Amino acid sequence: MTNNEIYLAVIAAATLIMAIVQIGVIVVVVMLAKRVNAAVERIEGAAAPIAARLDEVATEALSSMAAARSQMDRLESMTVDVVNRVDQTVQRVQSYVLTPARQGMALMAGARAALQVFRRQPFFR
């Protein structure tokens, strides 16, 4: 055997070993891909009920928020109504009680002034 044939045999053996290693790597990668795929399917299967429950909880939360918003609007409306009624009551109290009271005070002041005029001593004696 000549040197060229030995080199050619070494190259052939190296190529064969590289091909076997590459086939082994491909087989291992395919096996890992199958395992990863199976794990992902198990996780998705386990997570599906959780995701469905989360959707239900989110829907219930939105419904509760809408109900709370409705109650807050109702409370605001009632508060505005109460404030308006209190304002009307205060105005009526002022018109029914304070106005006659002021008029009565004015009459009393007039009567007091008239009494003071009659009680005065004459200037000339």
Backbone torsions as a table, in degrees:
resi	resn	phi	psi	omega
1	MET	NA	138.3	-178.4
2	THR	-95.0	170.3	179.6
3	ASN	-61.4	-37.0	-179.0
4	ASN	-64.3	-40.7	-179.8
5	GLU	-68.1	-37.1	178.4
6	ILE	-65.0	-45.9	178.3
7	TYR	-61.6	-40.0	179.4
8	LEU	-65.1	-38.6	178.7
9	ALA	-67.7	-40.3	178.3
10	VAL	-64.3	-42.9	179.2
11	ILE	-63.2	-41.6	-179.9
12	ALA	-65.3	-43.0	179.5
13	ALA	-64.7	-42.5	179.5
14	ALA	-63.2	-41.3	179.4
15	THR	-64.9	-40.7	178.7
16	LEU	-63.8	-43.9	178.7
17	ILE	-63.3	-43.0	178.4
18	MET	-62.2	-40.3	179.2
19	ALA	-64.4	-43.1	179.3
20	ILE	-63.6	-43.5	179.0
21	VAL	-63.1	-42.6	179.8
22	GLN	-63.8	-40.9	177.6
23	ILE	-64.4	-41.0	177.1
24	GLY	-61.9	-43.1	178.0
25	VAL	-62.3	-42.3	179.8
26	ILE	-63.2	-43.1	179.6
27	VAL	-62.8	-43.5	179.3
28	VAL	-64.1	-43.2	179.2
29	VAL	-62.1	-41.6	178.8
30	VAL	-64.4	-42.2	178.7
31	MET	-64.0	-43.0	177.6
32	LEU	-63.6	-40.7	178.9
33	ALA	-61.3	-40.7	178.6
34	LYS	-64.6	-41.9	179.7
35	ARG	-65.4	-42.7	178.6
36	VAL	-63.6	-42.3	179.1
37	ASN	-61.8	-43.2	178.8
38	ALA	-64.6	-41.3	179.1
39	ALA	-63.9	-41.9	179.2
40	VAL	-63.7	-40.0	178.4
41	GLU	-64.8	-39.9	177.4
42	ARG	-64.6	-42.5	-180.0
43	ILE	-64.5	-43.3	178.1
44	GLU	-62.7	-40.4	178.4
45	GLY	-64.0	-39.0	179.3
46	ALA	-74.2	-31.5	-176.4
47	ALA	-83.7	-17.6	-177.5
48	ALA	-59.4	-47.7	178.4
49	PRO	-64.0	-36.0	179.0
50	ILE	-64.9	-44.0	179.4
51	ALA	-63.6	-39.7	178.0
52	ALA	-63.9	-42.1	179.6
53	ARG	-65.5	-39.6	177.3
54	LEU	-62.2	-38.2	176.1
55	ASP	-63.1	-41.8	178.3
56	GLU	-63.6	-42.8	179.9
57	VAL	-63.8	-41.8	179.1
58	ALA	-63.6	-40.4	178.5
59	THR	-64.3	-43.5	178.2
60	GLU	-64.7	-37.7	178.6
61	ALA	-64.5	-42.9	177.9
62	LEU	-63.0	-40.6	178.8
63	SER	-64.1	-43.2	179.1
64	SER	-64.1	-40.4	178.7
65	MET	-64.6	-38.9	178.3
66	ALA	-65.3	-40.4	178.1
67	ALA	-65.6	-41.7	178.6
68	ALA	-64.3	-40.6	178.2
69	ARG	-62.9	-40.3	178.2
70	SER	-63.0	-43.3	178.6
71	GLN	-64.9	-39.1	178.4
72	MET	-64.5	-40.5	176.9
73	ASP	-63.3	-41.3	178.5
74	ARG	-63.8	-44.2	178.4
75	LEU	-61.8	-41.6	178.8
76	GLU	-62.7	-43.5	178.7
77	SER	-61.4	-43.1	179.1
78	MET	-65.6	-39.4	179.6
79	THR	-63.9	-43.4	177.9
80	VAL	-62.2	-40.7	179.1
81	ASP	-63.5	-43.7	179.5
82	VAL	-63.9	-42.9	179.9
83	VAL	-62.9	-41.3	178.3
84	ASN	-64.3	-40.9	179.7
85	ARG	-67.9	-38.3	177.1
86	VAL	-64.0	-41.6	178.6
87	ASP	-62.0	-43.2	177.8
88	GLN	-63.1	-40.5	179.3
89	THR	-63.1	-43.8	179.0
90	VAL	-62.6	-41.5	178.4
91	GLN	-63.7	-40.8	179.2
92	ARG	-66.6	-40.7	177.8
93	VAL	-60.7	-42.0	179.3
94	GLN	-63.9	-42.0	-177.0
95	SER	-75.5	-35.8	-176.3
96	TYR	-87.4	-30.5	-174.9
97	VAL	-107.3	-51.8	-172.5
98	LEU	-71.6	-38.0	179.8
99	THR	-63.1	-50.5	176.4
100	PRO	-62.9	-34.4	178.3
101	ALA	-63.8	-41.4	177.9
102	ARG	-64.8	-41.7	178.6
103	GLN	-63.9	-40.2	177.6
104	GLY	-64.1	-40.4	178.1
105	MET	-64.2	-37.8	178.6
106	ALA	-66.0	-41.1	176.9
107	LEU	-62.8	-41.4	178.5
108	MET	-64.0	-40.8	178.8
109	ALA	-64.1	-40.1	178.0
110	GLY	-64.4	-43.8	179.1
111	ALA	-63.9	-40.7	178.8
112	ARG	-63.1	-42.1	178.9
113	ALA	-64.3	-39.7	179.2
114	ALA	-65.8	-40.6	177.8
115	LEU	-64.4	-38.7	179.4
116	GLN	-65.9	-34.2	178.6
117	VAL	-66.5	-42.0	-178.8
118	PHE	-73.3	-25.3	-179.9
119	ARG	-82.4	-13.8	-178.2
120	ARG	-62.7	148.1	176.1
121	GLN	-81.5	146.4	177.1
122	PRO	-66.1	149.2	-178.9
123	PHE	-74.5	-31.1	-177.2
124	PHE	-102.8	132.5	177.7
125	ARG	-118.7	NA	NA
